[in-house]
């Protein structure tokens, strides 16, 4: 252990502050670390009354700064998940952490814990945070990421599809995600440092989601080259997440959107969302919910034969020919949940062709193109 980490580090912090910071930081701990020290959380107490908590696995880093009463500055490394579990279980009293030799003693009220340390000198250096490329409100950022991340693939053997493509053109940021069965696209405005900025990046969907959920106030987004590798960073309210970009070419997904849409149907978002929830209760795994658009109504059907069956009809504003199609219950439910407008619009061409779902403020108004959810139908009737 180096000289700095051997110092008698000691600081006191509020229990809730510690628990929240440790819980957030350790979300990015690797499941299968390359080396044991990567399971640790690096704790650095600074003389000016700030404690930094950080984790890093060579690809993704998370760090947060919290206020504390620092009696003796220094650094130590302990098990991240163990510290998180302990911090959440502590009574609501101030917590004191003190490094004594190769152990960290944690005291909170009458609770006492001793945690074995790991060698600080073996921990990788945290990546430098690049200069800010632009700023967006945390509300817009979190909402947009949530709308798109539902369409990322869960298949880790296809890292490209577990990622979100980020496209930046001037004051517009576009997020795209697909798992081959659906596609989500979201555009939002931000304040770039350079008005003519043009860039694109692939970032892990899980990393992006975790970062978006934890940010408050304004989020500073940085896209730059750090140490010879492309990196994306998010900073807000003392919290910083960095991620190396995923390498590879993202599929040309924009061509999936139909150029002409002869059929579109508009109905209340909440009504169809709840109807889908009810009807899907009888849908067997991998069987679709049938959507029948005809005679001013949308009829949902699930189940067949000797199995349980369900149906429900809703009024709809239909333009174009009658059409019958079907969707994976989970996929359509997630798409409808991402629509935050009073009305939802289904844009269709043919029963077996992709359907585009988007929001609309009024039943006969213009649809909102800032969010589009394209879904491949399932026809098994």
N, C-alpha and C positions, 0 to 999 in steps of 0.2 A: 504494500500500500504506500502511496507517495506521501510526501511530507504534509501537504495540505489536508489530505483526507485523514491523517493521523491526529490532527488537532482535536481538542475537546469541543466539538461543535455542540452548541446548545441554543435552542430557541423555544418560544412559547407562542401558540396560535389558537384561535378559537376553533372548537371542535367542528362546527358546521362548515367553516371555511376550509379546513383541512380535508374533511370528508368529500366535499364537492370537488375540490381541486384534484385529489388523488383519484377519485372515481372517474372523472373526465379524462385525465391524462393516461390512465392505464387501459382505456378502451382500445388503444392502438398497440398494446403489447402483442407480440407475435404468438400464434398458437404453437408453432413448431420452430423455436429459435435456433439459429445457426450455432450459437454459442451460449452457455448458461447465463452470462452476464446480461444478455438482452432481455431476460425476464425481470430485470431490476428497474427500479425507478431512481433516477439520479436527483438527489436533494442537495441544493446549494443555498446555504444561508449567507446573506450579504450584510455587511456592517450597517448599511443604511436602512435596515428594517424591512428587507424584502427577502422572501424565500422562493426560489425557483424549483419547480418539479418538472422533470423531463424524462421522456422515454424515446428510444430511437432503435430501429432495426435495420439500418443502412438504407432503407427505402422511404419509410414514413416516420416523421417525428412529431411529437406533441409536447408542448411546454406551456406552463402557466406560472405567473408570478402572483404571490399572495402576500398580504401584509402580516408581519409577525414581530414580536419582541425578540430581537436577536441579541443574545448575551455573548456568544462566541461564534464568529463566522467560520465557514468551512464547508466541506462537501463529503457526503457519504452515499453509498449505494446499497439498497436493500430490496428484498422481494417486493415487486409492485403489487401483485394480487394479494399478498398477505397483508401489506400495509393498507390496501383499500378495504379489505374485509374487516380489519381491526378498526379503522377509522369510522366506518359506518356503524359499528357495534358499540362505540364508546358512549358513556353518559354525556349529557349536554353541559360539559364543563371545559375550561381551558386545557389544552394538551401541551405537555412539555416533551420535547425530544432531545436527547443528549447522547453524543457519541462517546463511549467509553471503551478504549482499546478496539477490539474487533466486534463490538456489539453496540446497538442503538437501544437505549432505554427509553421507553415511552410511558409517560405517567399522565393519567386523567382521573382526577378524584381519587378514589381508592383502587382504581384499576392500574395494574402494572404489567408491562410487556417488555421482553428483551428480544430484539431481532438481530440475527447474524448479518454482518455486512459482507459485501462482495468487493473484489478489488477494483477500485475506481480507475486505476491506470489501464485496465483492460477494456474499459468502456469506450466505444467509438466517439470521436468528437462530433458534437451536434452541428448540423449544417448551418451555414450563415443564412440569415433571412434576406432575400434580395430586396431591392428598392420597390416601393409600391407602384404597380402599374395603373391602378384605378380603385375607386371606392364605390360600394353599393350598400344600401340599407340592409341590415340583417334580416328584416321581415321579408323583403323582396327576394333576397338570396335564399333563405331557408325555404320559402314557399316554392320557388322555382325548382330548386334541387329536389324537393319532395315530389313534385309533379313528374319529374323525369326519371328519378332513380327507380321507380316501380318497374320500369321496362328493362333494367339491366339484367343480364343473365346470371344465374346462380351456379353455372357450370364453370368451375375453376380451371378446367382444361382448355377453356377458350378465354384467355385473359382479355383479349380485345373486347369481347362482348360483355365482360363484367365491368367495363369501364364506361365513363361518360365522355363524350367528345365536347370540348369547350371551344367555341369559335368566337373570336373577338374582332369586330369591325367597327372602329370608331366608338360611338357611345352605345353600341348594341352588343350584348352578349347572347349567344345562342347555345343552349345545351341540347344534346341529342343522346338517346340511349335506345338500344334494341336488343332483344333476345332471340331474334329471327321470327317470332310469332307476333310481335307488336313493336311499335315504334312510338316514342314520345319525343316531342320537340317543344322547347320553351324558349321564348325570347324575352329579355328584359333590358332595361336601360341602366347604365351606370355612368359614373363620372371618371373618364380616363385621364391620366396625367398627360398623355399625348393624344390630341384629337384625331390624328390619322393612324392610330395604332391598328395593326392587322396581325393576328396571330391565331394559332390553333393548338390544342393540346389534348392528350388523352390522360384522364386521371381515374383511379379506381373508384367505382361507385360507392363502395362502403366508406372509403376515406372521405369522399366528398360529402356524403350524408352525415357522418359523425361530426365533421367540421361545421356544417351548416346548422345543425341542431344546437350547437353549443355557443354560437356567436350571438352577441348583443350589440346594440348601437349600430355603428357603421363598420362594415367589413372591408378591410384592405386586402386586395387581391394582387399577388405578385407572380409574374411569369418571367422567368429568367434562367440564365445558365449559371449554375453554381458548381464549382469544382469540376468543370468539364461535362456536367450532366444537366439536362433540362429539368427544371423543377417548378412546381406550382406551390404557392404559399398563401395561407389565409390567416389574417391577424385581426383580433378584436378584443377589446377589454382585457388586455393582459394575457390572452390566450393565442397561441400560434400553432398552426399545423402546417407542416411541409410534406410534400410528396414528390418523389421522382416520377416523371411521366412514364406511362406505359408505351412501349415501343411497338410499332406496327402500323399498318394502314387500315383505317376504319372503312367498313363497307360503304358503298355509294347509296345510302339509304334514301336520300331526298327524291330519287326517281320513283320511289314506291307511291308517292302521293299522286292520285289521278289528276290529269290536266283538266278534264271536264267531269262534272258531277251532275247527271240528269235527275237524280232523286235525292231529296233531303227531307228529313222529318224533324220536327221540333216539339219538345214536350218538357214538362217541369222536371228539373234535375232531381229534386228530392223525391218526387213521386216514383220515378223509374228506378231510382237507387233503392228505395224500400221494396218495390215490387220484385226487383231482381234478388234482393236478399231473401225474401219469403219463398219465391219459386225455387231458388237454388237449394233449398233445404231437402228437396227430394231428388236432386240431380246426382246420379252416381258419378264416381270418379271418372274423369276423362270423357264425360258425356256433356253435350252442349245444352244451353238454354235456347229454345227456338224463339225467334223474333219474327212475328207476322205483322207487317205494316199493311193495313187494308181498311177501306171504308171509314176513314177518320179515326182509326184506333190502332194501338199497338197491343197485340196479344202475346203474352209470354207463356211458354209451355215448357215443362220439364217432366221427365219420367215417361215410361212407355210399357206396354204389355202388362205383365203381372206385377210390375214394380209400382211403388207409390208414384202418384202423378199430381201435378199442380198446374194451375193456369191463372192468369190475371190479366185484365184488360185495362188500358189507360187511354184517355183521349189524346190525339196527336194531330198536329198540323202537318199534313203530308203534301208534298209537292212532287209530282211525277207519278210513275206507275207504282202499283202495288208490288211489294217485294217481301220474300221470306228468306231469312238467313238464320245463323246461329253462332253462339260464341261460348268460349270457355267461361264458366261462371266466375272463377277467380279473376281472370283477366278483365272481363267487362266490369266487375265490381270495383276493381282497383282504378280502372279508367274513369268510371263515374265519380268515384270518391275524389279524384283529382280535379274535377270540374267545380269551380267556385262561383259560377254564374247561376242566376235563377232558372235559366233554361239551358237545355243541352240540345245540340244539333247533330244528327246522324247524317253524314253525307255518303251516298252509295251509288254504285254503278250497276253491278250485277250481283246475284246471290253469293257467288264464290269469289268475288273480288274484294280487296281490302275495304274496310269501312273507316271513315275518318270521323272522330268524335271531337267536338269543340264546344266552347261555351257561347252563350248568347244572352244578352241582357233582357231582351223583350221577345215575345213570341213571333213577332213579324219584323224584328230588327235585324241589324247586321251581325254576323257572327264575329267572335273575337279570334283573330288568327295568331295571337301571341302564344297560345297553347293548342297543340294538336296531338291527338292520340290515335294512331292508326292501328287497327286490329285485324288480323287475318281471321276470316270466318271458319267455322266448322260445320260442315253439312253432313249430318248423319241422321236423317229422318226416315 
